[in-house]
């Protein structure tokens, strides 16, 4: 693993240069803002880690699968959100 793009502060560190999917800087900024919202809502640390890894050390497919697994294991209520995109 390389830390070529290591940045300081709230910016995300991109350690996985071999990941096929590449996020733009705006995608990273969006992820950071979502992370701030989740944190202010008291999100579980595992959810926070998953969200903040998306696009850096985890691709979208892996992130989606982990989110689905989390929801299946820990969701306490049925969601009314449509799964159709």
N, C-alpha and C positions, 0 to 999 in steps of 0.2 A: 504494500500500500504506500502511496505517496501522499505527502501533505503539501503538495505544490501550491495549492490555493488557500492555505491556512490564513484566516482572517481573524481579527480581534473583535470582541464585543458580541453583539447579538447576531452577527452574520454567521451563516452556516458554513462549516468546514467541509470541503469536498475531498474526501479521502479516496473515493473509489473512481479512479480515472478510467477503469476498464468497463464501467457500466455503459451499456449501449445508449440508454436514454439520457439526454442531457437537458437540464433545466436552464432556462435563461435567468438572468439576474432578477427580472421582475417576478418569475416564479418563486425564487428564493425569498424575495421580499413578501410575497403573498403568504408563503408558508410561515414566515416569521410573525406576520400580523395575526394569522390564525392561531399560532402558538400563544401569543399574548392574550387573545380572547379566551382560549381554553384554560390558560393559567388563571386568569381573573375569575373564571367560573369554577375553579377548584378541581380541574380535571385530574384524573389519576395519572401518576407519574409514568406508567407504562403507555398510556394513550399519548401523553406529551412526547415521550421518546419516539414513539411510532410516527407521529406527525412531523417531528423535527428531522427525522431520518429520511423522510420521503424526498427523493430527488438528489440525495447526497450519497448515503450508503445503501439505500433501498430504492429499487425501481418502482414504478407505479403498480405493476402487476403484483409484486410481493407485498407492497403496502396494502393494496386492496384485499388480498387474501388474509393478511393479518388483522385488518379491520373487521372483516366478516367473521373470522374466528373469535375475535374479542366480543363482538356483538352477540354471537351465538352463545358464548359461554357466560357473559356477564350482563346482558341486557335484561332489565327487570320488567319492561313493558313492551307491548307490541308497537312497532313503529307505524305511523300513518303515512310515512314518506314513500312515494312511489319508487320502485326500483327500475322503472323505464327511463331511458335517457333519450 
